[in-house]
Amino acid sequence: MDVERIRSDFPILNDITYMDSASTSLTPEPVLEAILEYYREFNANVGRGVHRLSQLASLKYDDAHRKVAGFIGAQNEDVVFTKNSTEAINLVASGLGLGKGDRVVTTLIEHHSNFLPWMRLKKFGVDLGVVLPGEDGLFNASDFEYALDDKTRVVAVTHASNVLGTISPIREISRICKEQGVLLLVDGAQSAPHMHVDVRELGCDFFIFSGHKMLGPTGTGVLWAKDPEVIEPLFYGGGMIEDVSIDTCTLAQGYERLEAGTPHIAGGIGLGKAVDYLEGVGMDAIGNHEARLTKKILDGLVDIRGVQVYGSLDPAHRIGVVSFNVESLNPHDVALMLDEAAGIMVRSGHHCCIPLMKHFGLEAGTLRASLYLYNTEEEVDRFLEVVWEIARVA
Ligand SMILES: Cc1ncc(COP(=O)(O)O)c(C=O)c1O
């Protein structure tokens, strides 16, 4: 994988080191060009017009759905474009008609986006079970077996933690869910951008992820459902119906059913281009590159006196998201020092995972360095040097 070549597509990297891709990734030139091309050359609404421009926009927008579906091994075109993962999860949580007597099982490591939409259902009488990870952030699949009862309708679990970088045993959880007739939602916001994903192999019923974390534009996310018909739309309006009369309507088939109103057309097309870009580089090559950098960063951090790293250190069970603290320094202060001293951008704080932070007793949260295809060994070396310096004077 030619990292220097890749970096030339990201001019923003000229004078910074970006290690915050778990928050949102950078956007390469070809994706920016695809967005501009839409506005410059065929800026029209989709699925609504017979004129040339609308036909072309619709074609490109449909094509983007097909590419994104292919990216996660989906066999249909029914990936729904949303504005982010949060919207995708809310569509499922609110659209399954869950109520009194139903139970949802989730985990303590979830991003708030895969926790609060389920917690909200308590208002409607839904019981919420929360599976805890071990100290290393890893799950014992059998804990899900104990957590499921005959009322459980849904298990909602992250594929890869946005705090600890740990990977969940989705296939085992899927087997348990299937045995008990329970639907499985996998939050792939941190996995889809970094590893080869095949929703059929994972054995889930819903898979969601964010376009903006995988080189796509902000305002893009994806929901794949094995059977989209089980989700009652949250939004009704233009673009999502087949027919309407004064007292009833027939909903459209396919992704349109869950994409009411004018969608983020340029964003969707940009996301399709991001998929082209990632597939052009190769997901396995990206995964291997990140694994190398992750090992280097983990080995380096654990060797620095005063640095505490969280989550399993076993590279086989993690992605390139590394949470740590330096002595008792506030993580926000350390993040500012990294930026000021060396132009290194890392995230600091709770990472939208306050229940997990409370569980680990981390009042102020952690620092989080997250890597992607454009990061280099030299950047990791420089990062470790600066952390070492900060820890030395702390
Ligand atoms: C694991 C996980 N799930 C969900 C989300 C929410 O994504 P979005 O902000 O695109 O809705 C994030 C964002 O960081 C995440 O890391």
The ligand as an SDF file (V2000), in Angstrom:
LIG
                    3D

 16 16  0  0  0  0  0  0  0  0999 V2000
  -19.3030    2.9000   17.7290 C   0  0  0  0  0  0  0  0  0  0  0  0
  -20.0420    4.1390   17.3270 C   0  0  0  0  0  0  0  0  0  0  0  0
  -21.3610    4.0880   17.1500 N   0  0  0  0  0  0  0  0  0  0  0  0
  -22.0680    5.1630   16.7690 C   0  0  0  0  0  0  0  0  0  0  0  0
  -21.4670    6.3630   16.5530 C   0  0  0  0  0  0  0  0  0  0  0  0
  -22.2660    7.5470   16.1420 C   0  0  0  0  0  0  0  0  0  0  0  0
  -21.9180    7.9290   14.8460 O   0  0  0  0  0  0  0  0  0  0  0  0
  -22.5400    9.2300   14.1930 P   0  0  0  0  0  0  0  0  0  0  0  0
  -22.0030   10.3810   14.9620 O   0  0  0  0  0  0  0  0  0  0  0  0
  -22.0900    9.1730   12.7820 O   0  0  0  0  0  0  0  0  0  0  0  0
  -24.0090    9.1170   14.3360 O   0  0  0  0  0  0  0  0  0  0  0  0
  -20.0760    6.4890   16.7380 C   0  0  0  0  0  0  0  0  0  0  0  0
  -19.3950    7.7750   16.5630 C   0  0  0  0  0  0  0  0  0  0  0  0
  -18.3030    7.9910   17.0000 O   0  0  0  0  0  0  0  0  0  0  0  0
  -19.3590    5.3400   17.1240 C   0  0  0  0  0  0  0  0  0  0  0  0
  -18.0290    5.3870   17.3000 O   0  0  0  0  0  0  0  0  0  0  0  0
  1  2  1  0
  2  3  1  0
  2 15  2  0
  3  4  2  0
  4  5  1  0
  5  6  1  0
  5 12  2  0
  6  7  1  0
  7  8  1  0
  8  9  2  0
  8 10  1  0
  8 11  1  0
 12 13  1  0
 12 15  1  0
 13 14  2  0
 15 16  1  0
M  END
$$$$
